[in-house]
Amino acid sequence: MAQRGAGFGENPPWTLNRNPTEICNPQCRYFRCGRKMLDFKRNPPWCNWVGAPCTGFKCPYAYCVQMKLLPDGRCSLFVKRKTEEREQPEELEVKFKIGTAEKVRKKLDKFGI
């Protein structure tokens, strides 16, 4: 299996940190390897599956325990949502048919309410 992304000489796009960072990194407390082949004792974290440094979010087996890993490698804990304000429809006055209010009143009286 070929290793994609950052090789031995390239610097990865993340900084190794135990706390969540803006770009997902293999040392994040929520990062997991689907193959359970990640060795944290080496620096950088080593993938025993391919025998090379872990590529982090670029690996097809990488996932986040909190389901916050976005397809482009960003952590959604740091992404702000773009919400659009929509105009609220005006409340329409409901007009009842003639006699409806009387029928409701009779039924409520019947139940003792």
C-alpha positions in Angstrom: 0.0 0.0 0.0 1.5 3.3 -1.0 1.9 6.2 1.5 0.1 9.4 0.4 0.7 12.9 1.6 3.6 14.0 3.8 6.6 11.8 3.3 9.8 11.5 5.3 11.3 14.9 4.2 8.1 17.0 4.1 6.6 18.8 7.1 3.0 17.8 7.8 0.3 20.6 7.7 -0.5 20.2 11.4 1.3 20.8 14.7 1.4 17.8 17.0 -0.6 18.6 20.1 -2.7 16.5 22.5 -5.5 19.1 22.5 -7.7 19.5 19.4 -6.2 21.9 16.8 -7.7 23.6 13.8 -6.2 20.9 11.5 -6.6 17.4 12.7 -3.4 15.8 13.9 -2.5 12.2 15.0 -1.7 13.2 18.5 -5.1 14.8 19.2 -7.0 13.0 22.0 -9.9 12.4 19.7 -7.9 11.0 16.7 -8.1 7.3 16.1 -6.7 4.8 13.6 -9.3 2.5 12.2 -6.6 -0.3 11.8 -5.3 0.3 15.4 -1.8 0.4 13.9 -0.7 3.8 15.2 2.4 3.9 17.4 2.6 7.0 19.6 6.0 6.1 21.1 7.8 7.3 18.0 8.2 10.9 17.0 6.3 11.6 14.7 3.6 9.0 15.3 4.3 5.9 13.3 1.9 3.9 11.2 2.7 0.2 11.5 0.3 -0.6 8.7 2.4 1.1 6.0 5.7 1.4 7.9 5.9 5.2 7.6 5.0 8.3 9.6 1.2 8.7 10.1 -0.4 11.0 7.4 -3.1 12.1 9.9 -6.4 13.1 8.3 -5.2 12.1 4.8 -5.2 8.4 5.8 -8.4 6.6 4.7 -8.5 4.8 8.2 -8.3 8.0 10.3 -11.4 9.0 12.2 -12.5 11.3 15.1 -14.1 9.8 18.2 -16.3 12.9 18.4 -17.2 12.8 14.7 -15.7 16.2 14.1 -13.2 15.4 11.3 -14.2 17.2 8.1 -13.3 15.8 4.7 -10.7 18.5 4.2 -8.9 17.7 7.5 -10.3 20.6 9.5 -11.7 20.0 13.0 -15.3 21.1 13.2 -14.8 22.2 16.8 -13.1 25.2 15.4 -15.5 25.9 12.4 -18.1 28.6 12.9 -21.4 28.0 11.2 -22.7 30.5 8.7 -26.4 31.0 9.4 -28.7 33.0 7.3 -31.4 35.0 8.9 -34.7 34.3 7.4 -37.7 36.5 7.6 -40.4 35.1 9.9 -43.7 34.8 8.2 -46.3 37.1 9.7 -48.8 35.5 12.0 -52.1 35.2 10.3 -55.3 35.6 12.2 -57.3 32.5 12.1 -60.9 33.1 11.4 -63.3 30.4 12.5 -66.5 29.5 10.8 -69.7 30.8 12.3 -70.7 28.7 15.2 -67.3 26.9 15.7 -66.5 28.8 18.9 -69.9 27.9 20.3 -69.4 24.2 19.5 -66.0 24.2 21.3 -67.5 26.0 24.3 -70.2 23.3 24.6 -67.7 20.5 24.4 -65.5 22.1 27.1 -68.6 22.6 29.3 -69.5 18.9 28.7 -66.1 17.8 30.0 -66.2 20.3 32.9 -63.4 22.5 31.8 
